[in-house]
Amino acid sequence: MIGFDFFVDRFGIFLTLLFGFIGLMSFIYALVTIKEKGHRLEYYLMLLLLVGSGIGIALTYNLLLMFIFWEISTFAIWRAVAYYRGDQELAAGNLTFILNFAAATIMLLGILMVYLDNGTFNIFEIRAINDTAAIFILIGVLTKSVTMPLHIWLAPAYRAVPAAIGGCLAGIGENLGVIVFMRLFVTGTFFSPPFFNTVAWIAVASSIVAGGVALRSDNLRNLLAFSTISQLGFILLAFAVGGTFGIVGGMLYILAHALAKSGLFYGVGVVEDSTGSDNLKNLSCLLRVSPALAVAMAFLAGSIVGFFPMIGFFSKLSVIVGAVQQSTASGVGAIIAAVFTLLYNTRFYHELFFGDECRSAKIKFKRPSYTGVTVVFILALISLLCGIFFYKPMSYLLAGGV
């Protein structure tokens, strides 16, 4: 304990380092891509609030303080999505704010019920959570972690947000729901197996359906949005099945997804800036434009899929093992979701860099940003190194007493 209702444990340190690193990458990427002079200060402020709120949720043990950080992140995401001030951006920002604020209000009612039943906001002193409070809090969790059917704000948000902070949104903002679920529900002894089984099946269904939508998407950002929904379902599944494999696998999956998805978002931003297009049907043969970007995005997509020796392989394997241990049906659902991840990432990467019909002659390319490509490459390299030395983060998390 360090006072002020914060504490330092291995999970908190792990998430703090991860969120700080993603924020740093977003800052570097923004140096060459955020050029609106009147709004640059707002961008960096929202970036700071998003990173800070994520770290605050990772380190606090006070439910009320956790909720305050939760709302700070909602405000930061809202302003980031509406950053460009166009009609589409403002509509997406308002949708994001309204849905998340409404869900947070319901969540606050659940938190107050917990306080009335236990007389404390300290998660270590909570002894009981009634079903109504649990459902109310879960609604907030599912909305923030874009679990179907409460996911509808994410695709418009991804299409509107600047790529520089979109990677930070994917790497930090959408993980906050599953982190609260893990802190409050998984580490306690309040609920019977049927509760976690229900959450697990919601997560599996969300992951599979979103993976199917991503497979059919041609818009790059729409594909990334439904990919994120699918992968967040996988993380929620990990925490719902629990156990050593589930919890450690979920934490490793947060690491793998944050690195890879933020890197892919920055990579898509580089493609958009270079080609002026965000539609897979209009892009092909980008390998000849930037071989370095093609290599980096291959590693990142491979980590999302779960290819050896990327960190995504070890995290996905842990989650599937945890799901199989919980029930055969959960394991089969996790494997089906993983197959969809393989299919849509293969299509995404092939269409982008090796499409059958090369349309690159119809597009006037600009030279890709060296800074942008470098950021993507760094994230790919870290994903690879975390996989090669996977036992380091795994042993660190296991030492936390899972």
C-alpha positions as CSV (number, residue, x, y, z in Angstrom):
1,M,0.0,0.0,0.0
2,I,1.3,3.5,-0.8
3,G,-1.6,5.6,0.6
4,F,-4.3,7.7,-1.2
5,D,-6.2,4.5,-1.9
6,F,-3.5,3.2,-4.3
7,F,-1.4,0.1,-4.0
8,V,1.4,-1.5,-6.0
9,D,1.2,-5.1,-7.0
10,R,2.7,-7.0,-9.9
11,F,-0.4,-6.7,-12.0
12,G,-0.5,-2.9,-11.4
13,I,3.2,-2.5,-12.2
14,F,2.8,-4.6,-15.3
15,L,-0.2,-2.5,-16.6
16,T,1.5,0.8,-15.7
17,L,4.6,0.0,-17.7
18,L,2.5,-1.2,-20.6
19,F,0.2,1.8,-20.7
20,G,3.1,4.2,-20.3
21,F,4.9,2.6,-23.2
22,I,1.9,2.7,-25.5
23,G,1.4,6.4,-24.5
24,L,5.0,7.1,-25.4
25,M,4.6,5.5,-28.8
26,S,1.5,7.5,-29.4
27,F,3.3,10.7,-28.4
28,I,6.2,10.0,-30.8
29,Y,3.8,9.1,-33.7
30,A,1.8,12.3,-33.1
31,L,4.9,14.5,-33.5
32,V,4.8,14.1,-37.3
33,T,1.1,13.3,-37.8
34,I,-0.8,15.8,-35.6
35,K,-0.4,19.1,-37.4
36,E,-3.5,21.1,-36.5
37,K,-1.8,23.9,-34.6
38,G,-5.0,25.1,-32.8
39,H,-5.8,21.6,-31.4
40,R,-2.4,20.1,-30.7
41,L,-2.5,21.0,-27.0
42,E,-5.9,19.4,-26.7
43,Y,-4.5,16.2,-28.4
44,Y,-1.6,15.9,-25.9
45,L,-3.9,16.7,-23.0
46,M,-6.3,14.0,-24.0
47,L,-3.4,11.6,-24.5
48,L,-2.2,12.4,-21.0
49,L,-5.6,11.9,-19.5
50,L,-6.1,8.6,-21.2
51,V,-2.8,7.2,-20.1
52,G,-3.1,8.6,-16.6
53,S,-6.7,7.3,-16.1
54,G,-5.6,3.8,-17.3
55,I,-2.7,3.8,-14.8
56,G,-5.0,5.1,-12.1
57,I,-7.5,2.2,-12.6
58,A,-4.6,-0.3,-12.7
59,L,-3.3,0.9,-9.3
60,T,-6.3,2.0,-7.2
61,Y,-8.2,-0.3,-4.8
62,N,-11.0,2.2,-4.1
63,L,-14.1,1.6,-6.2
64,L,-15.2,5.2,-6.2
65,L,-11.7,6.4,-7.2
66,M,-11.7,3.7,-9.9
67,F,-15.0,5.1,-11.2
68,I,-13.6,8.7,-11.3
69,F,-10.7,7.5,-13.4
70,W,-13.2,5.6,-15.5
71,E,-15.1,8.8,-16.3
72,I,-11.8,10.7,-17.0
73,S,-11.0,8.1,-19.6
74,T,-14.5,8.5,-21.1
75,F,-14.0,12.3,-21.4
76,A,-10.6,11.8,-23.0
77,I,-11.9,9.3,-25.5
78,W,-14.9,11.5,-26.4
79,R,-12.7,14.5,-27.1
80,A,-10.1,12.4,-29.0
81,V,-12.8,10.9,-31.2
82,A,-14.2,14.4,-32.0
83,Y,-10.8,15.9,-32.5
84,Y,-11.1,16.9,-36.1
85,R,-14.5,18.7,-35.5
86,G,-16.2,17.4,-38.7
87,D,-19.8,16.4,-38.7
88,Q,-18.8,12.7,-38.8
89,E,-16.3,13.1,-36.0
90,L,-18.7,15.1,-33.8
91,A,-21.5,12.5,-34.3
92,A,-19.1,9.7,-33.5
93,G,-17.8,11.5,-30.4
94,N,-21.3,12.2,-29.2
95,L,-22.3,8.6,-29.7
96,T,-19.2,7.5,-27.8
97,F,-19.9,9.8,-24.9
98,I,-23.6,9.2,-24.6
99,L,-23.3,5.4,-24.6
100,N,-20.4,5.3,-22.2
101,F,-21.9,7.9,-19.9
102,A,-25.2,6.1,-19.7
103,A,-23.4,2.8,-19.0
104,A,-21.2,4.5,-16.4
105,T,-24.3,5.9,-14.7
106,I,-25.8,2.4,-14.4
107,M,-22.4,1.2,-13.2
108,L,-22.3,3.9,-10.5
109,L,-25.6,2.7,-9.2
110,G,-24.1,-0.8,-8.8
111,I,-21.1,0.6,-7.0
112,L,-23.3,2.5,-4.6
113,M,-25.2,-0.7,-3.9
114,V,-21.9,-2.4,-3.1
115,Y,-21.1,0.4,-0.7
116,L,-24.5,0.2,1.0
117,D,-24.1,-3.6,1.5
118,N,-20.5,-3.5,2.7
119,G,-19.9,0.0,4.1
120,T,-16.7,0.4,2.1
121,F,-15.3,1.2,-1.3
122,N,-12.2,-0.8,-0.6
123,I,-12.2,-3.8,-3.0
124,F,-10.2,-5.9,-0.4
125,E,-12.9,-5.4,2.3
126,I,-15.9,-6.2,0.1
127,R,-17.5,-9.3,1.3
128,A,-20.7,-9.5,-0.8
129,I,-22.0,-8.2,-4.1
130,N,-25.7,-8.7,-4.8
131,D,-26.9,-9.8,-8.2
132,T,-28.4,-6.5,-9.2
133,A,-25.2,-4.6,-8.3
134,A,-23.2,-7.1,-10.2
135,I,-25.3,-6.8,-13.4
136,F,-25.2,-3.0,-13.2
137,I,-21.4,-3.0,-12.9
138,L,-21.1,-5.6,-15.6
139,I,-23.1,-3.3,-18.0
140,G,-20.4,-0.6,-17.6
141,V,-17.6,-3.2,-18.0
142,L,-19.1,-4.7,-21.2
143,T,-19.7,-1.2,-22.7
144,K,-16.2,0.0,-22.1
145,S,-14.7,-3.3,-23.3
146,V,-16.9,-3.1,-26.4
147,T,-18.6,-6.5,-25.9
148,M,-21.5,-7.2,-28.1
149,P,-24.2,-6.0,-28.1
150,L,-22.8,-2.9,-26.3
151,H,-20.1,-2.4,-28.9
152,I,-21.9,0.0,-31.3
153,W,-19.9,3.1,-30.5
154,L,-16.5,1.6,-31.4
155,A,-16.6,1.4,-35.2
156,P,-17.7,5.1,-35.6
157,A,-15.1,6.1,-33.1
158,Y,-12.3,4.3,-34.9
159,R,-13.3,5.8,-38.2
160,A,-13.2,9.3,-36.7
161,V,-10.2,9.3,-34.2
162,P,-6.7,10.4,-35.3
163,A,-4.5,7.4,-35.9
164,A,-2.0,8.7,-33.3
165,I,-4.4,8.4,-30.5
166,G,-6.4,5.5,-32.0
167,G,-3.5,3.2,-31.2
168,C,-3.6,4.5,-27.6
169,L,-7.4,3.9,-27.5
170,A,-6.9,0.3,-28.7
171,G,-4.0,-0.3,-26.4
172,I,-5.3,1.4,-23.2
173,G,-8.9,2.7,-23.3
174,E,-10.7,-0.5,-24.3
175,N,-8.8,-2.6,-21.8
176,L,-10.1,-0.7,-18.8
177,G,-13.4,-2.7,-18.6
178,V,-11.7,-6.1,-18.5
179,I,-9.2,-4.8,-15.9
180,V,-12.1,-3.7,-13.6
181,F,-13.7,-7.1,-14.2
182,M,-10.5,-8.8,-13.1
183,R,-9.9,-6.6,-10.1
184,L,-13.5,-6.7,-8.7
185,F,-15.0,-10.0,-9.8
186,V,-12.2,-12.5,-10.4
187,T,-10.1,-11.8,-7.3
188,G,-13.1,-12.0,-5.0
189,T,-15.3,-15.0,-3.9
190,F,-18.7,-13.4,-4.4
191,F,-20.2,-15.4,-7.3
192,S,-21.1,-18.9,-8.2
193,P,-19.8,-20.6,-11.4
194,P,-23.0,-19.9,-13.4
195,F,-22.2,-16.1,-13.2
196,F,-18.8,-16.6,-14.7
197,N,-20.1,-19.2,-17.2
198,T,-22.6,-16.6,-18.5
199,V,-19.9,-14.0,-18.9
200,A,-17.7,-16.5,-20.6
201,W,-20.4,-17.3,-23.2
202,I,-21.1,-13.6,-23.8
203,A,-17.4,-13.2,-24.4
204,V,-17.2,-16.1,-26.8
205,A,-20.2,-15.1,-28.8
206,S,-18.9,-11.5,-29.0
207,S,-15.5,-12.7,-30.2
208,I,-16.9,-15.1,-32.8
209,V,-19.5,-12.7,-34.3
210,A,-17.0,-9.7,-34.3
211,G,-14.4,-11.9,-36.0
212,G,-17.0,-12.8,-38.7
213,V,-17.8,-9.1,-39.3
214,A,-14.0,-8.3,-39.5
215,L,-13.6,-11.0,-42.1
216,R,-16.2,-9.3,-44.3
217,S,-14.9,-5.7,-43.8
218,D,-13.2,-3.7,-46.5
219,N,-12.7,-0.5,-44.6
220,L,-9.4,-0.7,-42.8
221,R,-10.6,1.1,-39.6
222,N,-13.8,-0.8,-39.5
223,L,-11.8,-4.1,-39.7
224,L,-9.6,-2.9,-36.9
225,A,-12.7,-2.0,-34.8
226,F,-14.3,-5.4,-35.1
227,S,-10.9,-7.1,-34.6
228,T,-10.6,-5.2,-31.3
229,I,-14.1,-6.3,-30.3
230,S,-13.2,-9.9,-31.0
231,Q,-9.9,-9.8,-29.1
232,L,-11.4,-8.0,-26.1
233,G,-13.9,-10.9,-26.0
234,F,-11.0,-13.3,-25.8
235,I,-9.5,-11.3,-22.9
236,L,-12.9,-11.3,-21.1
237,L,-13.2,-15.0,-21.6
238,A,-9.8,-15.5,-20.0
239,F,-10.8,-13.7,-16.8
240,A,-14.2,-15.3,-16.8
241,V,-12.8,-18.9,-16.8
242,G,-10.2,-17.8,-14.2
243,G,-7.6,-20.1,-12.8
244,T,-3.9,-19.7,-13.3
245,F,-4.0,-20.1,-17.1
246,G,-7.0,-17.8,-17.4
247,I,-5.8,-14.9,-15.3
248,V,-2.1,-15.0,-16.5
249,G,-3.3,-15.7,-20.0
250,G,-5.6,-12.7,-19.9
251,M,-2.9,-10.4,-18.6
252,L,-0.5,-11.6,-21.3
253,Y,-3.2,-11.1,-23.9
254,I,-3.7,-7.5,-22.7
255,L,0.1,-7.1,-23.4
256,A,-0.1,-8.9,-26.8
257,H,-3.2,-7.0,-28.0
258,A,-2.1,-3.6,-26.8
259,L,1.3,-3.9,-28.6
260,A,-0.1,-5.4,-31.7
261,K,-3.3,-3.5,-32.2
262,S,-1.8,-0.1,-31.4
263,G,1.0,-1.0,-33.9
264,L,-1.5,-2.0,-36.6
265,F,-3.5,1.2,-36.0
266,Y,-0.4,3.3,-36.5
267,G,0.4,1.2,-39.6
268,V,-3.0,1.8,-41.0
269,G,-2.4,5.5,-40.3
270,V,0.8,5.4,-42.3
271,V,-1.1,3.7,-45.2
272,E,-3.8,6.3,-45.1
273,D,-1.3,9.2,-45.1
274,S,0.7,7.6,-48.0
275,T,-2.2,6.6,-50.2
276,G,-5.2,8.8,-49.2
277,S,-7.3,5.6,-49.1
278,D,-8.7,3.4,-46.3
279,N,-10.4,0.8,-48.4
280,L,-8.8,-2.6,-48.9
281,K,-10.4,-2.8,-52.4
282,N,-8.4,0.2,-53.5
283,L,-5.1,-0.9,-52.0
284,S,-2.7,-3.5,-53.1
285,C,1.0,-4.2,-53.6
286,L,2.0,-1.9,-50.8
287,L,5.0,-4.2,-50.2
288,R,6.8,-2.3,-52.9
289,V,6.0,1.1,-51.3
290,S,7.4,0.2,-47.8
291,P,8.9,-3.2,-47.3
292,A,9.8,-2.3,-43.7
293,L,6.1,-1.5,-42.9
294,A,5.1,-4.8,-44.5
295,V,7.6,-6.8,-42.3
296,A,6.6,-4.9,-39.2
297,M,2.8,-5.4,-39.8
298,A,3.4,-9.1,-40.6
299,F,4.8,-9.5,-37.1
300,L,2.0,-7.6,-35.5
301,A,-0.7,-9.4,-37.4
302,G,1.0,-12.7,-36.5
303,S,0.9,-11.8,-32.8
304,I,-2.8,-11.1,-33.0
305,V,-3.3,-14.5,-34.8
306,G,-1.1,-16.3,-32.3
307,F,1.9,-17.3,-34.4
308,F,5.0,-18.7,-32.7
309,P,7.2,-17.1,-31.3
310,M,5.2,-13.9,-30.9
311,I,3.8,-13.0,-27.5
312,G,0.3,-13.5,-28.9
313,F,1.1,-17.2,-29.3
314,F,1.7,-17.8,-25.6
315,S,-1.1,-15.6,-24.4
316,K,-3.6,-17.2,-26.7
317,L,-2.4,-20.7,-25.8
318,S,-2.8,-19.9,-22.1
319,V,-6.4,-18.6,-22.6
320,I,-7.4,-21.7,-24.7
321,V,-5.9,-24.0,-22.1
322,G,-7.8,-22.1,-19.3
323,A,-11.0,-22.3,-21.3
324,V,-10.6,-26.1,-21.9
325,Q,-10.0,-26.6,-18.2
326,Q,-13.2,-24.8,-17.4
327,S,-15.3,-26.7,-20.0
328,T,-14.9,-28.4,-23.3
329,A,-17.6,-26.1,-24.8
330,S,-15.7,-22.9,-23.7
331,G,-12.5,-24.4,-25.2
332,V,-14.2,-25.1,-28.6
333,G,-15.7,-21.6,-28.6
334,A,-12.2,-20.1,-28.0
335,I,-10.7,-22.1,-30.8
336,I,-13.5,-21.1,-33.2
337,A,-12.8,-17.4,-32.3
338,A,-9.1,-18.0,-32.9
339,V,-9.8,-19.4,-36.4
340,F,-11.8,-16.3,-37.3
341,T,-8.8,-14.2,-36.1
342,L,-6.5,-16.2,-38.4
343,L,-8.9,-15.7,-41.4
344,Y,-9.5,-12.0,-41.1
345,N,-5.9,-11.1,-40.4
346,T,-4.7,-13.3,-43.3
347,R,-7.2,-11.5,-45.6
348,F,-6.3,-8.1,-44.3
349,Y,-2.5,-8.6,-44.7
350,H,-2.7,-10.3,-48.1
351,E,-5.1,-7.7,-49.6
352,L,-3.0,-4.8,-48.3
353,F,0.5,-6.0,-49.4
354,F,0.0,-8.8,-51.9
355,G,-3.5,-8.3,-53.5
356,D,-4.2,-10.3,-56.7
357,E,-4.9,-7.1,-58.7
358,C,-2.4,-4.4,-58.2
359,R,-4.1,-1.0,-58.2
360,S,-1.1,0.9,-56.9
361,A,-0.7,2.6,-60.3
362,K,-4.0,4.3,-59.8
363,I,-3.0,5.9,-56.5
364,K,-0.5,8.7,-56.0
365,F,1.7,7.5,-53.2
366,K,3.5,9.8,-50.8
367,R,6.6,8.5,-49.1
368,P,5.6,6.9,-45.9
369,S,6.6,8.7,-42.7
370,Y,9.9,7.3,-41.4
371,T,8.8,8.1,-37.9
372,G,5.5,6.3,-38.3
373,V,7.1,3.2,-39.8
374,T,9.7,3.3,-37.0
375,V,7.0,3.3,-34.3
376,V,5.3,0.4,-36.0
377,F,8.6,-1.5,-36.2
378,I,9.4,-0.9,-32.6
379,L,6.1,-2.3,-31.5
380,A,6.6,-5.3,-33.7
381,L,10.1,-5.9,-32.3
382,I,8.8,-5.6,-28.7
383,S,6.0,-8.1,-29.5
384,L,8.7,-10.5,-30.9
385,L,11.0,-10.1,-27.9
386,C,8.2,-10.5,-25.4
387,G,7.4,-13.8,-27.2
388,I,11.0,-15.0,-27.3
389,F,11.4,-14.2,-23.6
390,F,7.8,-15.0,-22.7
391,Y,8.8,-16.7,-19.5
392,K,9.9,-13.3,-18.1
393,P,6.5,-11.6,-18.0
394,M,4.8,-14.9,-17.2
395,S,7.0,-15.7,-14.2
396,Y,6.6,-12.1,-13.0
397,L,2.8,-12.3,-13.1
398,L,2.8,-15.8,-11.5
399,A,4.9,-14.4,-8.6
400,G,2.0,-12.0,-7.9
401,G,0.2,-14.9,-6.3
402,V,-2.3,-16.0,-9.0
